[in-house]
Amino acid sequence: VAGGRRDMTVSFADLVGFTGLSERLTPLLMVTLLNRHFGLQALAVQEHHGVVDKFVGDSVMAFWGPPFVKPEEHAVLACRAAQAQLGALDALRHELPDITGLRRDLPAIDLCIGICTGEVVVGNIGSDNTRSYTVIGDTANLAARLERANRVYGTQILVAETTAQMTGSQFEMREIDTIAVKGKTETTRVLELMSAAGQLSEELARLRERYEEARRTYLAQQWDSADAIFRECLQIRPNDGPSRVLVERIQVLRRNPPGKNWNGVWQLVEK
């Protein structure tokens, strides 16, 4: 099949903590655990009309778009699938003692998901005797970078601005930062997918409100005010990763002022 360019949504989901857990398992149990994880994750993707592209290590790559879904649906379906993938992780956590035989001191596992919408090249790609129907391009690369960025910000689901724009008001999101990923000059606004529309708790709604206010003062380089409001966020939710990261970043910016032409873009140094 000839390749083509299409607008699609791509996601990467990576199992965090698997390395620590695998060190305590036999090869057979490790394979059993991975197969169960992949089975649950694939089901969550496929129930939302996504295509499981590949399994890489303990990561799952998936995509949504024509001709499998309507052009206006793929970003929404990818976000719904991401929420279902977190539900699948909860199911895996409950099954861990039975799968691994470990009844005490189980290492914590988590899931980080990055989602991006945009133009990709799609088609059967590979060698003469081994090919797969897959997507490649900057959109897929950015989705993978956003998955990794969750580890920086202490979040679970990060979406690109392009994805958020296509979902309209169907989800509760929080703008986290504006970033430039390593090796790219283009910048992107990054948002945290918090819940479906109307399902945000009062605590998280308050957190989002104060975080947005803190971001405004941060971008205005009002370091004292921004620091105080980000610390308010940490009182609302002590384990809020983005607030913790911005508090630490403010200390760096105080020592090294960015100048009056600063646009707030932060360069992520990790791929």
N, C-alpha and C positions, 0 to 999 in steps of 0.2 A: 504494500500500500504506500503510495507516495506521501511524503511528509507535507505538512501544512502549518500555517500560523493561525492560532485561535486564542481567544480570551478564555482562560480557565482559572480555577482556584486549586492551589497545591498545598498540601500539608505534610509536615514531618512530625512524627511523634516518637519520642525517645524514652525508654525506660531508665529512670535514674535510680542508682543503688544496686543495679543488677550485679556489677562486678564484685561488690562486697558479699553479696548473697551467694554468688556462684563459687566463691572460694571455699564455701562450707558444703558444697554439694558434689556428689559423684557425677561423672559425665552423663550417665543415664538420667539422673534426676534433673541435671541442668537442661538437657534436651527436652525432657518432659515439661519442665516449667516454661521454657521458651515457646514450645508448641502451644501450650495452653494460653499463654499471653498473646501470641500472634492470632490464635483462633478467636479470642474475645475481641481483640482490636479489629480484626478483619470484619467480624460480624457487625460491629458498631459502624464501620465505614460503609459496608454494603447495605445495611438497613437504611442508610441515608443516601443511597444511589451513587456512592463513590466507587472509584476503581482503585483497588489495591495495586499499586505499581510494583513495589518490591519490598522485601525485608532485608535490611542491612544491619548486621550485628543484632542489636535488640531494638532497632528502630523500624518504623513503618512509614513508607512514603505512599501517599494516595493523592488522587486528583479527581476533580469534578468539572464537567463541561460538556458541550455538544460533542457528539450526538446523543450522549447518555442522559443528559438533563437539559432543560431549557436554559437559554443564555442568562435569563434574569434570576435563575434559581441557584446557581452553583456556589456562590459565596455563602448564602444562607444555609444550604445543606452542609457545607464543610464545617460551619460553626456549630450546627446542631450535632454533627458527627463528633466534633471535638468534645462536646459536653457528654455525649454517649461514651466516648473513649475513657473519660474520667470515671464514669460509672462502671465501665468494664474493669478499670484498675481496682476499684473497690471490691468487685467480685473476686479478682485475683488475690487480693490481700486476704480475704476470708478463706480462700482455698489453700493458702501457702502452707499452713501446718500439715494438711493432708498430702499435698504434693511433695513437700520436702522432707517430711518426717521430723521437722524441727518444731518443738513445742515451746521453747523458751528463747528469749533474746533474739527474736527474728530481726534482721536488719530492716530498716525502713526503706520502702521503695516508693517512687513517685513517677509522674509522667509529665514531660514537658512537650508542648505542642506549638509549632509555628505555622501560621497560615498566611498566604499571600495570593492576591488575585492580579492577573495581568496576562500579557501576551506570552505564549509559549510556542515552541516548535513541537509538534506532535506527530508521531508516526512509528513505523516498525524500524527500530534502530538496533544495530548489532553487527555481528559478523555474518559470513555466508551461511553458516550452519547454526548460529545461535542468535536469535533476535527476540526483542520484546516490544510491545506497544507501549511507548513511554513518552514523557514530556521532558524537554530540556529548555534552558534559557535562564535569564535573570530572575524571572518570577520564581522558578524552582529553587534557584540559589538563595534568594532572599528568604523564602520559607524555611530553608535549612538554617540560615543564620538566625532567624527569629526563634527557632526552636532552641538554639544554643543561648540566645540572649536571655531566655527565661532563667538560666542559672545565674546570670549577672543580677537580674532584678528580683529574684525570689518569687517569680510568678509561675503559673502553670500553662496558660494559653495567651500567647501574644499574636496579634493580627496586624497586618499592614494597613495603612490608611486606605488603600484601594479596596481592601476587603470590607472594612467598616463602612465605607461609602455605599457599597452595594447591598449591605444588609438593612439599610434604612433604620427604622426604629424597632426592629425585632429583637434586639439584644441590649442589655445594659453593659456599657463599656466605660473604661477609664483611660484617658490619654496619659501614657506613661512618660514618654520622652520623644525627642526628635533625634534620630541617630544617622550616622554614616557608617556602614559596615566596612570591614577591612577590604581593601582592594577596589572600593567603589567611591566615586565622587558624588553620586546622587544621594540625597537625603530622603528619609521617610519618617513620617509620624508613626509611632508605635502605640497601639492600644491594647489594654488587657480586656479579654472577654470575661465578664464577671458572672452574668446569669442571663436567662431569657428575660424578655421585656416584662416588667411588672413583678419580678420575683426577687428583687434585691432586698436584703434585710435592711432594717433601719440603721443598724451599725455600719453596714457597708455603704449605704447611701450617704451617711454622715461623713464617712471616711473619704468617699469620692469628692464630696463637696469641699472639704477642707484641703484635700490634696490638690484640687484644681486651683484653689486660692493660693496655695503655697507655690504652685508652678508659675502662676502669674507674677508673684513677687520675685521668684527666683529668676525669671526671664528678664525682669526689670533690674536685676543685680542688686536688689534690696536684701542683702544676705542675712541680716539680723532678723527681719520679719519672716523671711522664707524659712530660716532655721527654726524659729519658734513655732511656725504653723506645721512644718513637717514633724516636729516633736509632738505636737498635738495629735497628729495622725497616729503616731506610735503609742500614744495613750489610748486612743480608740481601739487600735489593733496592734499590740506589741510586736507581733511577728510580721508586720507589713514590710515586705522586702523593698519595694520601690521607695518608700519613705526613708528607710534606713540608708539606701544607696545615695539618695539625694542629700541627706544630712552629711554623709561622709564626703560627698563631692563638693559641698559648699565650703568645707574646710580647705580643700585643695584650691578652690577658686579664690578664696580670701587671700591665700598666700601668693597666688599667681593670677591677678585680675585679668579677665579676658579682653578688656578694652571696650570702648563705646560702640563699636560696630559688631559686637558679638551677636550671633543669631540663635544662640542656645543649642546648636547642634553638638552632639557628643559623639566622638569617634570611638567605636567599639574596636578594640585591638585584637579580639579573638575571632577566628572564623567560626 
